[in-house]
Amino acid sequence: MTNIRRQSIVSSIVIYAGFAVGMLNVYFFTRQGLFTSTEYGLTTAFVAICSMMQALASLGMPAYIFKFHPYYNHHLHASKNDMALLALLTGIVGFAIVMLAGWIFKDLVIKKFSEHSALLVKYYFWIFPMAFGFTMYTILESYTWSIGKPVLTSFLKEVVWRTLQTVIILLLMYHLIKSFDLFIKLYAMTYPVIAIILLLYLISSKKIHFVFTISKVTRRYFKKIVSLSFFVYSGTIIFTLSQIFDTIVIAAVLPNGLQQAAIFGLAQNMTSIIQAPQRGIIAAAIPHLSKAWKDKNLPLLQKIYQRSSINLLLFAGGLFLLIALNYTEAIVTFGLKEEFLLGFNAFLVLGLTRVVDLGTGLNTQIIGTSNYWRFELTSGIVLLLLILPLTYVLTKQFHILGPPIAAFISGAIYNLIRIIFLWRKFSLQPFSYKSAGVIILGAACYTICYLLFRNVHGLPGLFIRSIVFIILYGGGIVYFNVSPDVQPVWISIKRRLGIARKNA
C-alpha cells in the first residue's frame, strides 16, 4: 500500500498541476473577446467524439494489457515480449475501421448536426487525427502503467497536453496564428504529439520492444485474450458512450447546440477536477490489482478496495464542496461570459454523480482485472439502457440540466449493481462507518463557510471561503483519522516543515 500511496500522491500532484494549466485554458476560452462560446463548444465536442472514437478503435487493448501483462512479464524476457506491438497494430487496424465508418456515415453526421452545430460539421474530418493520436496514446499509456510508470503518463496527458493548448491559445491571442481555422487544426494535433513523445520515451529507455514473432504466451492465452478483449471492449464502448452521449445530444438537439455544449462543458471541466485523485489511484493500483488476482490474494484486494473508497470519497467530497462554494462567484470575479452562470445547477448534479462514483472505490478496476471481467459488459449494458433514453428525454425537457440528472440516476444504479456483485461473489465491499463521517464533516464545513461568507464577494471572498473550508475540512480529516493513508502523509508533511521529530 505504501507504493500505491506514494505513486497516487505524486500522480495526483502532477494531475492537479495539469488542471491548473487547464483552468488557465478554460479562462481563455470563456472570457470575453478571444473565443466565442460556439468555438469553445467545438473544442468540447472534439474531445467527446475523440473519446468515442478511441473506445471503438482500441478493440479492448488496454484491458488486454492490464490483465495479461503479469503473465507476459513472468514467462518472457523483455526482448521476446510481443504484447506492445500486438496491441498497437490492433489499435491501428481498429482505427482504420473507425475512420472508414466515419467517412461512410458523414452524411448522417451532417444531417444531425448541421442545424444546431454547423461549426462541428465544418471541421468534422479534423477530429480523426486527434482521435488517432488519442487511441495510440491510450494503448501506450496502458502499457506504461503496467510497467510501473504512471507518473510519466499523468504528466504527459494532464500537463503537456494542456500546455500545448495554452501555447496555441497564446499564439492566437498575439496574432501569430491568424484565425480560429488554423487554431482548431493545430488543436487537433495535440494528442498525436503526446503519443509520439511517449512512444519515443519508451523506445529510448528500452521499456518497450517491438517483437515480430508470436510468443508462447500469446499462443497459449490467445483464446482468452480474444474473449477478454471482446467482452471488455463491448463494455468500454458502452461506458464511454454513456460518458460522452450528453455532449453529443446537447450539440445535436438543443438550439445553439455548441453554445449550450460550451456552458455544459465548463460544468464538466469543474467536475473533472473532482475526478483527478481517481486517475492517480487507478494508475498506481492497476498492476497491484492484476497481481493480487493472479496470486488469489483477496485480503489485499479488500484492503485496496476499502482504502480507495475512503480516500476518493474524502478528496472528491472536499473538492466538490470547495468548487460549489465558489462557482458563481469565480465566474463573476474573473469576468467570464455571463451565460456560463447557467451551468451551476448542472455542475451540482454532475459533481454529486462524481462523488458517488468515486466514493464506491475501484470497483471497475477490480472487476476488470478479475476472471469475472465479462460482468463489465453486463453491468455496462444496464448503464447504457438507463442513460441513453434518460439523457435524450431529460435534455429535451430540462436542457443542459437533463444530462446530469440522467447521469446521477443511472450512475447510482450502475455502481450499486457492481457493489452487490463484488460482495456476493468475493465478500468485498468498499465502505466503513468512516464513510458516513466524511459526508457529515463535509456538509458541516460547507454550511459554516456558506453562512459566514456568503456576502463576501470578489477575490477576498474566494480566498477567505477557500482557506477556511480547507482548514476546517482538512483539520477534521486529520483529527478524526478517517483514512489510514492520511496520518503517514501528514507526518511526512510535518517532518518536511520541521515541526515533527524524524522518529515520530
PLY file of the C-alpha trace (Angstrom):
ply
format ascii 1.0
element vertex 504
property float x
property float y
property float z
element edge 503
property int vertex1
property int vertex2
end_header
0.00 0.00 0.00
2.94 2.33 0.63
3.95 2.17 -3.03
0.37 2.72 -4.19
0.03 5.67 -1.81
3.29 7.23 -2.94
2.57 6.86 -6.66
-1.03 8.02 -6.17
0.10 11.18 -4.38
2.77 12.01 -6.95
0.36 11.30 -9.83
-2.32 13.44 -8.17
0.12 16.34 -7.76
1.02 16.08 -11.44
-2.65 15.86 -12.41
-3.51 18.97 -10.39
-0.62 20.82 -11.98
-2.23 19.89 -15.28
-5.60 21.12 -14.07
-4.03 24.43 -13.13
-2.93 24.76 -16.75
-6.35 23.53 -17.84
-8.13 26.16 -15.78
-5.98 28.82 -17.42
-7.11 27.46 -20.78
-10.74 27.47 -19.65
-10.32 31.10 -18.63
-9.04 31.99 -22.09
-11.83 30.02 -23.76
-14.62 31.56 -21.67
-13.54 35.15 -21.09
-14.88 37.99 -23.18
-13.27 38.73 -26.53
-10.98 35.84 -27.51
-13.27 32.91 -28.38
-16.99 32.73 -28.98
-18.99 30.26 -26.89
-19.61 28.28 -30.06
-15.86 27.93 -30.68
-15.28 26.76 -27.12
-18.19 24.35 -27.54
-16.47 22.94 -30.63
-13.36 22.01 -28.62
-15.61 20.32 -26.05
-17.34 18.35 -28.80
-13.96 17.40 -30.30
-12.86 15.80 -27.02
-16.17 13.97 -26.56
-16.19 12.49 -30.07
-12.48 11.61 -29.83
-13.23 9.63 -26.67
-15.87 7.64 -28.50
-13.60 7.00 -31.49
-10.81 5.86 -29.18
-13.12 3.45 -27.38
-14.21 1.99 -30.72
-10.72 1.82 -32.23
-8.77 0.38 -29.28
-10.55 -3.00 -29.57
-10.07 -3.75 -25.88
-6.28 -3.45 -25.93
-5.94 -1.53 -22.63
-7.85 -4.30 -20.81
-5.70 -6.94 -22.55
-2.55 -5.18 -21.33
-3.81 -4.74 -17.76
-4.95 -8.35 -17.43
-2.15 -10.25 -19.18
0.97 -8.14 -18.61
1.85 -10.05 -15.41
1.81 -13.32 -17.41
3.98 -11.92 -20.22
6.33 -10.41 -17.66
6.60 -13.68 -15.73
7.12 -16.06 -18.65
9.07 -13.96 -21.17
12.27 -11.97 -21.32
11.58 -8.35 -22.27
13.26 -8.81 -25.66
10.73 -11.54 -26.57
7.61 -9.76 -25.31
5.28 -9.20 -28.28
2.47 -7.59 -26.27
3.20 -3.95 -27.13
3.43 -4.44 -30.89
0.36 -6.68 -30.93
-1.66 -4.07 -29.04
-0.51 -1.15 -31.22
-1.13 -2.97 -34.50
-4.60 -3.96 -33.31
-5.31 -0.33 -32.43
-4.18 0.82 -35.88
-6.46 -1.70 -37.57
-9.31 -0.67 -35.27
-8.85 2.99 -36.08
-8.76 2.26 -39.82
-12.19 0.66 -39.44
-13.47 3.63 -37.42
-12.13 6.07 -40.00
-13.83 4.15 -42.81
-17.11 4.16 -40.89
-16.72 7.90 -40.25
-16.38 8.51 -43.98
-19.34 6.27 -44.86
-21.67 7.90 -42.32
-20.55 11.51 -42.83
-23.89 12.42 -44.43
-25.72 11.27 -41.30
-23.44 13.46 -39.16
-24.15 16.44 -41.41
-27.88 15.79 -41.15
-27.87 15.54 -37.34
-25.58 18.49 -36.56
-25.90 20.97 -39.41
-28.90 22.80 -37.93
-27.64 23.42 -34.38
-23.86 22.84 -34.66
-22.71 23.85 -38.14
-19.14 24.50 -36.98
-18.79 20.85 -35.94
-19.79 19.76 -39.44
-17.23 22.13 -40.97
-14.33 20.66 -39.00
-15.63 17.08 -38.79
-12.67 15.43 -40.51
-10.16 17.18 -38.25
-11.46 15.06 -35.39
-9.83 11.99 -36.97
-6.11 12.86 -36.49
-6.86 13.88 -32.91
-8.72 10.62 -32.28
-5.91 8.54 -33.82
-3.38 10.19 -31.51
-5.69 9.58 -28.55
-6.06 5.89 -29.49
-2.31 5.31 -29.76
-1.66 7.26 -26.57
-4.25 5.25 -24.61
-2.66 1.95 -25.61
0.85 3.20 -24.81
-0.43 4.66 -21.54
-1.87 1.29 -20.50
1.45 -0.38 -21.24
3.35 2.29 -19.29
1.05 1.85 -16.28
1.69 -1.89 -16.35
5.47 -1.42 -16.17
5.06 0.85 -13.15
5.47 4.33 -14.68
2.09 6.02 -14.05
3.55 9.42 -13.17
5.04 9.88 -16.63
1.73 9.28 -18.41
-0.07 11.58 -15.96
2.46 14.30 -16.73
2.05 13.93 -20.49
-1.73 13.70 -20.53
-2.51 16.25 -17.84
0.33 18.78 -18.11
1.95 18.54 -21.55
-1.33 18.11 -23.46
-2.87 21.15 -21.77
0.34 23.17 -22.13
0.25 22.55 -25.88
-3.25 24.03 -25.87
-2.02 27.02 -23.89
0.73 27.63 -26.43
-1.59 27.70 -29.42
-4.09 29.86 -27.48
-1.32 32.38 -26.79
-0.24 32.25 -30.42
-3.82 33.11 -31.42
-4.06 35.82 -28.77
-0.93 37.53 -30.06
-1.97 37.07 -33.70
0.87 34.70 -34.58
-1.95 32.36 -35.50
-4.20 34.46 -37.70
-7.52 32.63 -37.44
-9.60 30.13 -35.48
-9.43 27.90 -38.55
-5.70 27.31 -38.06
-6.14 27.15 -34.29
-8.59 24.23 -34.39
-6.39 22.34 -36.85
-3.41 22.70 -34.52
-5.66 21.77 -31.58
-6.47 18.52 -33.39
-2.76 17.63 -33.44
-2.19 17.88 -29.68
-2.93 14.21 -28.93
-0.71 12.88 -31.74
2.14 14.97 -30.31
1.95 13.47 -26.80
1.54 9.97 -28.26
4.78 10.44 -30.21
6.57 11.78 -27.11
5.51 8.76 -25.03
6.49 6.31 -27.77
9.93 7.93 -28.16
10.49 7.75 -24.40
9.58 4.06 -24.24
11.87 3.26 -27.18
14.82 5.35 -25.98
14.62 3.95 -22.43
14.24 0.40 -23.80
11.00 -0.07 -21.88
9.24 -1.30 -25.00
10.29 -3.85 -27.60
8.76 -4.48 -30.99
8.84 -8.24 -31.41
7.61 -9.51 -34.78
7.26 -13.16 -33.79
4.28 -14.58 -31.89
5.35 -15.51 -28.38
4.44 -18.68 -26.49
2.34 -16.59 -24.06
0.25 -15.13 -26.88
-0.28 -18.60 -28.38
-1.12 -20.12 -25.00
-3.62 -17.44 -23.94
-4.87 -16.40 -27.38
-8.46 -17.57 -26.93
-8.66 -15.94 -23.50
-7.13 -12.74 -24.89
-9.69 -12.58 -27.69
-12.55 -13.38 -25.33
-11.47 -10.78 -22.75
-10.81 -8.12 -25.38
-14.22 -8.64 -26.98
-16.21 -8.50 -23.78
-14.29 -5.65 -22.17
-14.24 -3.81 -25.50
-18.02 -4.02 -25.66
-18.26 -2.79 -22.09
-15.80 0.04 -22.76
-17.81 1.24 -25.75
-20.96 1.19 -23.66
-19.33 3.04 -20.75
-17.63 5.64 -22.98
-20.84 6.28 -24.89
-22.63 6.80 -21.60
-19.98 9.37 -20.59
-19.99 11.47 -23.78
-23.54 10.98 -25.02
-24.66 14.07 -23.10
-22.41 16.48 -25.02
-23.37 14.92 -28.35
-27.10 15.16 -27.58
-26.79 18.77 -26.42
-24.93 19.72 -29.61
-27.41 17.86 -31.82
-30.86 18.69 -30.38
-30.70 22.00 -28.48
-30.89 25.39 -30.21
-27.41 26.94 -30.39
-26.09 23.46 -29.67
-22.38 24.26 -29.46
-23.04 27.27 -27.24
-25.08 25.07 -24.88
-22.31 22.47 -25.07
-19.83 25.16 -24.00
-21.87 26.03 -20.90
-22.23 22.35 -20.09
-18.53 21.85 -20.88
-17.46 24.36 -18.23
-19.51 22.47 -15.63
-17.89 19.23 -16.82
-14.42 20.74 -16.58
-15.08 21.70 -12.99
-16.25 18.18 -12.14
-13.20 16.71 -13.87
-11.14 18.33 -11.11
-13.11 16.19 -8.67
-12.08 13.06 -10.58
-8.36 13.86 -10.56
-7.46 11.76 -7.48
-9.15 8.76 -9.07
-6.82 8.91 -12.06
-3.73 8.83 -9.86
-5.01 5.96 -7.70
-6.10 3.89 -10.72
-2.74 4.35 -12.42
-0.90 3.22 -9.29
-3.27 0.40 -8.29
-3.80 -1.43 -11.61
-0.56 -3.51 -11.52
-1.20 -4.46 -7.86
-4.79 -5.48 -8.57
-3.71 -7.67 -11.50
-1.05 -9.36 -9.38
-3.42 -9.78 -6.42
-5.92 -11.62 -8.63
-3.11 -13.74 -10.10
-1.98 -14.66 -6.55
-5.60 -15.04 -5.33
-4.85 -12.51 -2.58
-8.37 -11.47 -1.52
-7.25 -9.68 1.69
-5.09 -7.33 -0.40
-7.98 -6.71 -2.81
-10.27 -5.83 0.10
-7.61 -3.53 1.53
-7.15 -1.68 -1.78
-10.93 -1.55 -2.35
-11.79 -0.06 1.03
-8.89 2.36 1.16
-9.54 3.57 -2.37
-13.16 4.19 -1.40
-12.49 6.30 1.70
-9.57 8.18 0.11
-11.51 9.02 -3.04
-14.59 9.98 -1.04
-12.74 12.42 1.18
-10.93 14.03 -1.76
-13.91 14.07 -4.10
-16.30 15.34 -1.45
-13.95 18.11 -0.35
-13.20 19.28 -3.88
-16.86 19.23 -4.88
-17.90 21.36 -1.91
-14.97 23.76 -2.35
-15.86 24.38 -6.01
-19.58 24.66 -5.20
-18.80 27.38 -2.67
-17.03 29.48 -5.31
-18.52 28.51 -8.70
-20.73 31.51 -9.46
-18.50 33.99 -7.63
-15.48 32.90 -9.71
-17.36 33.39 -13.00
-18.32 36.94 -12.00
-14.97 37.84 -10.44
-12.85 36.70 -13.39
-15.11 38.31 -15.99
-16.26 35.17 -17.80
-19.25 35.38 -20.11
-22.45 35.76 -18.12
-24.13 32.79 -19.84
-21.78 30.39 -18.03
-23.67 31.12 -14.80
-26.43 28.96 -16.26
-24.25 25.87 -15.76
-24.18 25.99 -11.94
-27.10 23.60 -11.36
-25.65 21.22 -13.94
-22.36 21.33 -12.03
-24.08 20.49 -8.73
-25.73 17.35 -10.09
-22.67 16.30 -12.10
-20.50 16.85 -9.03
-22.72 14.68 -6.85
-22.56 12.00 -9.53
-18.76 12.09 -9.45
-18.71 11.91 -5.64
-20.97 8.84 -5.69
-18.82 7.21 -8.36
-15.51 7.87 -6.63
-16.88 7.03 -3.19
-17.59 3.47 -4.32
-13.88 2.85 -4.87
-12.11 0.98 -7.63
-14.92 -1.47 -8.38
-14.46 -1.09 -12.15
-10.75 -1.90 -11.99
-11.22 -4.77 -9.52
-13.81 -6.44 -11.75
-11.87 -5.66 -14.92
-8.69 -7.35 -13.70
-10.51 -10.40 -12.28
-11.66 -13.56 -14.04
-15.19 -12.14 -13.99
-14.41 -9.33 -16.42
-17.43 -10.43 -18.50
-19.54 -8.71 -15.87
-18.15 -5.44 -17.26
-20.35 -5.97 -20.30
-23.42 -6.98 -18.31
-23.33 -4.00 -15.98
-22.40 -1.72 -18.88
-25.49 -2.76 -20.81
-27.63 -1.87 -17.81
-25.95 1.53 -17.65
-26.50 2.15 -21.34
-30.14 1.08 -21.27
-30.70 3.58 -18.49
-28.62 6.57 -19.54
-29.31 6.83 -23.29
-33.10 7.24 -23.19
-32.94 9.23 -19.95
-30.39 11.65 -21.41
-32.36 12.25 -24.60
-35.74 12.68 -22.86
-34.44 14.82 -19.99
-32.34 17.01 -22.31
-35.49 17.79 -24.29
-37.30 18.67 -21.07
-34.65 20.30 -18.87
-32.00 21.36 -21.45
-28.44 21.19 -20.02
-29.70 20.06 -16.60
-31.19 16.92 -18.18
-27.94 15.00 -18.83
-26.63 15.44 -15.26
-29.90 14.13 -13.82
-29.74 11.14 -16.18
-26.09 10.53 -15.23
-26.86 10.65 -11.50
-29.76 8.19 -11.66
-28.05 5.70 -13.96
-24.64 6.04 -12.28
-26.06 5.33 -8.82
-27.81 2.18 -10.05
-24.71 1.11 -12.03
-22.40 1.37 -9.02
-24.91 -0.33 -6.72
-25.05 -3.34 -9.06
-21.26 -3.62 -9.03
-21.01 -3.28 -5.25
-23.58 -6.07 -4.79
-21.72 -8.25 -7.31
-18.35 -7.93 -5.56
-19.93 -8.50 -2.15
-21.87 -11.61 -3.13
-19.05 -13.11 -5.23
-15.96 -12.32 -3.13
-17.23 -10.69 0.10
-15.51 -7.47 -0.99
-17.13 -4.17 -0.06
-15.83 -0.58 -0.04
-17.49 1.12 2.94
-16.87 1.61 6.65
-18.51 3.77 9.33
-15.93 6.45 8.49
-17.55 6.87 5.06
-20.59 8.41 6.73
-18.28 10.54 8.87
-16.67 12.10 5.80
-20.10 13.07 4.43
-21.17 14.66 7.73
-17.85 16.50 8.08
-18.06 17.89 4.54
-21.66 19.04 4.93
-20.85 20.79 8.23
-17.79 22.60 6.81
-19.74 23.72 3.72
-22.63 25.06 5.79
-20.33 27.01 8.10
-18.39 28.63 5.25
-21.51 29.42 3.22
-23.32 31.11 6.12
-20.27 33.05 7.30
-19.02 34.34 3.94
-21.95 34.35 1.51
-21.93 38.15 1.41
-18.17 38.48 0.88
-17.54 38.93 -2.85
-14.65 39.25 -5.30
-11.16 37.89 -4.73
-11.36 38.36 -0.92
-14.50 36.21 -0.82
-12.95 33.49 -2.98
-9.82 33.45 -0.86
-11.46 33.52 2.58
-14.10 30.88 1.78
-11.49 28.56 0.29
-8.91 28.90 3.07
-11.43 28.49 5.91
-13.04 25.47 4.24
-9.66 23.80 3.61
-8.58 24.37 7.23
-11.86 23.07 8.67
-12.20 20.08 6.34
-8.51 19.14 6.27
-8.20 19.60 10.02
-11.25 17.40 10.60
-9.83 14.65 8.36
-6.53 14.63 10.29
-8.18 14.94 13.73
-10.66 12.10 13.21
-8.10 9.97 11.29
-10.67 8.99 8.68
-8.15 7.13 6.48
-5.07 5.02 7.30
-3.27 6.85 4.50
-3.82 10.33 5.97
-1.59 10.11 9.04
1.58 8.94 7.21
1.18 11.77 4.72
0.53 14.32 7.49
3.57 13.12 9.47
5.72 13.36 6.32
4.50 16.92 5.72
5.29 17.91 9.32
8.76 16.45 9.03
9.46 18.41 5.87
8.21 21.56 7.59
10.42 20.82 10.59
7.52 20.60 13.06
7.78 16.87 13.82
10.56 14.62 15.04
12.06 12.27 12.46
11.29 9.27 14.67
7.70 10.40 15.27
0 1
1 2
2 3
3 4
4 5
5 6
6 7
7 8
8 9
9 10
10 11
11 12
12 13
13 14
14 15
15 16
16 17
17 18
18 19
19 20
20 21
21 22
22 23
23 24
24 25
25 26
26 27
27 28
28 29
29 30
30 31
31 32
32 33
33 34
34 35
35 36
36 37
37 38
38 39
39 40
40 41
41 42
42 43
43 44
44 45
45 46
46 47
47 48
48 49
49 50
50 51
51 52
52 53
53 54
54 55
55 56
56 57
57 58
58 59
59 60
60 61
61 62
62 63
63 64
64 65
65 66
66 67
67 68
68 69
69 70
70 71
71 72
72 73
73 74
74 75
75 76
76 77
77 78
78 79
79 80
80 81
81 82
82 83
83 84
84 85
85 86
86 87
87 88
88 89
89 90
90 91
91 92
92 93
93 94
94 95
95 96
96 97
97 98
98 99
99 100
100 101
101 102
102 103
103 104
104 105
105 106
106 107
107 108
108 109
109 110
110 111
111 112
112 113
113 114
114 115
115 116
116 117
117 118
118 119
119 120
120 121
121 122
122 123
123 124
124 125
125 126
126 127
127 128
128 129
129 130
130 131
131 132
132 133
133 134
134 135
135 136
136 137
137 138
138 139
139 140
140 141
141 142
142 143
143 144
144 145
145 146
146 147
147 148
148 149
149 150
150 151
151 152
152 153
153 154
154 155
155 156
156 157
157 158
158 159
159 160
160 161
161 162
162 163
163 164
164 165
165 166
166 167
167 168
168 169
169 170
170 171
171 172
172 173
173 174
174 175
175 176
176 177
177 178
178 179
179 180
180 181
181 182
182 183
183 184
184 185
185 186
186 187
187 188
188 189
189 190
190 191
191 192
192 193
193 194
194 195
195 196
196 197
197 198
198 199
199 200
200 201
201 202
202 203
203 204
204 205
205 206
206 207
207 208
208 209
209 210
210 211
211 212
212 213
213 214
214 215
215 216
216 217
217 218
218 219
219 220
220 221
221 222
222 223
223 224
224 225
225 226
226 227
227 228
228 229
229 230
230 231
231 232
232 233
233 234
234 235
235 236
236 237
237 238
238 239
239 240
240 241
241 242
242 243
243 244
244 245
245 246
246 247
247 248
248 249
249 250
250 251
251 252
252 253
253 254
254 255
255 256
256 257
257 258
258 259
259 260
260 261
261 262
262 263
263 264
264 265
265 266
266 267
267 268
268 269
269 270
270 271
271 272
272 273
273 274
274 275
275 276
276 277
277 278
278 279
279 280
280 281
281 282
282 283
283 284
284 285
285 286
286 287
287 288
288 289
289 290
290 291
291 292
292 293
293 294
294 295
295 296
296 297
297 298
298 299
299 300
300 301
301 302
302 303
303 304
304 305
305 306
306 307
307 308
308 309
309 310
310 311
311 312
312 313
313 314
314 315
315 316
316 317
317 318
318 319
319 320
320 321
321 322
322 323
323 324
324 325
325 326
326 327
327 328
328 329
329 330
330 331
331 332
332 333
333 334
334 335
335 336
336 337
337 338
338 339
339 340
340 341
341 342
342 343
343 344
344 345
345 346
346 347
347 348
348 349
349 350
350 351
351 352
352 353
353 354
354 355
355 356
356 357
357 358
358 359
359 360
360 361
361 362
362 363
363 364
364 365
365 366
366 367
367 368
368 369
369 370
370 371
371 372
372 373
373 374
374 375
375 376
376 377
377 378
378 379
379 380
380 381
381 382
382 383
383 384
384 385
385 386
386 387
387 388
388 389
389 390
390 391
391 392
392 393
393 394
394 395
395 396
396 397
397 398
398 399
399 400
400 401
401 402
402 403
403 404
404 405
405 406
406 407
407 408
408 409
409 410
410 411
411 412
412 413
413 414
414 415
415 416
416 417
417 418
418 419
419 420
420 421
421 422
422 423
423 424
424 425
425 426
426 427
427 428
428 429
429 430
430 431
431 432
432 433
433 434
434 435
435 436
436 437
437 438
438 439
439 440
440 441
441 442
442 443
443 444
444 445
445 446
446 447
447 448
448 449
449 450
450 451
451 452
452 453
453 454
454 455
455 456
456 457
457 458
458 459
459 460
460 461
461 462
462 463
463 464
464 465
465 466
466 467
467 468
468 469
469 470
470 471
471 472
472 473
473 474
474 475
475 476
476 477
477 478
478 479
479 480
480 481
481 482
482 483
483 484
484 485
485 486
486 487
487 488
488 489
489 490
490 491
491 492
492 493
493 494
494 495
495 496
496 497
497 498
498 499
499 500
500 501
501 502
502 503
